[in-house]
Amino acid sequence: MQTSSSPRKILMTVDPIGGVWTYALELARALEPYGIEVAFASMGGRLSRGQHEQVVARKNVRLFESAYRLEWTENPWGDVDRAGVWLLQVADRVRADLVHLNNYSHATLPWNAPVLVAAHSCVLSWWRAVKSSDAPTRYDEYRARVAAGLAAADLVVAPSAHMRNTLRFHYGVDCIVIRNGRDPRLFSPAEKLPMIFGCGRIWDQAKNFQLLDQVAPQVEWRIIVAGDTRHPGRERVALENISHLGKLSDREIAQQFARAAIFVLPARYEPFGLSALEAALSGCTLVLGDIPSLREIWGDAAIFVSPDDANGLSHALNNLIADQELRETLSSRARARALQFSPQRMGQGYLAAYRRCAQGDLPQTSEQRPSIAEEVAA
């Protein structure tokens, strides 16, 4: 399936902390039938044993691991610069003919290949969504480095139209939209239990687990969450009213999705939301933060609640608990919508983007294809 205009060897930056890891593995799997080899250059911390096993399971993935700090962490720039030297060495070693960055500032390096930047999130938009203000001056260097990286990239990709608009607002850059995907074979509904489940980086204020902890005493069903409570370099976040399972493996998370009747993510900021996609594929009813990106992705297939509305969240959860028919209707809608966010669709989108980079056909357009909402309506 390989064509002469397609890159054969991709250098892709990844990190083991959040959804980028899941996204990168899924994309590598989707690209494998096209004969594309992917070299993961991992930064941000050492991989877990499970993550190493995931790499071994991918025939077309080769891993280069480091612990250089990521550009969104505190005072990272010495590490970021050292990582740049290392990344150029890795690119030469694997003879990369395209560089896919899941971060920003390294796009300014003197690469010998076209550069695509995938914009999964950014500190400036996180701060505005979570803190309702502009990021403080201590992020001025971050702002400058991200802007320079976006300007240097041959092509920029966002996972949602809302994230595309965010990049325009903060950095004046345009991009194409390629939505993330997940393999539905990894998730399947089981007999649903009277249980509400949430997962993610619990330390991240954007996920808004604090609101969930606040309303738990008013909710009739047990609320269970999974994820890391410790911010890198900071103290743990305490949870008082909800059950915390700790940081689970992907298989364990899938088991929780399969059993949970309701998935809840009252997010303040979520440029796409892979956990909601996985929950929907598992037959969960979705209760999500009422923010533009999640509205864009899920439309009428979820219940939306303001991230500041504790009463609204407890009411929405209790209303679903009392109404099995509504739960089943919303669950069916969510799963049908989730099936459209396939790895094959994502892989084809990126393959086309890679070819554009390789051919130098790079006028920025606002959309790669019609939106999911438009296709559903059709």
Secondary structure, DSSP 8 states (H G I E B T S, - for coil): ---TTS-SEEEEEE-SSSHHHHHHHHHHHHHGGGT-EEEEEE-SS---HHHHHHHHH-TTEEEEE-----TTSSS-HHHHHHHHHHHHHHHHHHT-SEEEESSSGGGGS--SS-EEEE----HHHHHHHHHSS---GGGHHHHHHHHHHHHH-SEEEESSHHHHHHHHHHH----EE------GGG----S-EEEEEEES-TT-GGG-HHHHHHHGGG-SSEEEEES--B-TTS-B---SSSEE--S--HHHHHHHHHHEEEEEE--S--SS-HHHHHHHHTT-EEEEE--HHHHHHHGGGSEEE-TT-HHHHHHHHHHHHH-HHHHHHHHHHHHHHHTTS-HHHHHHHHHHHHHHHHHT-----S-SS--HHHHHH-
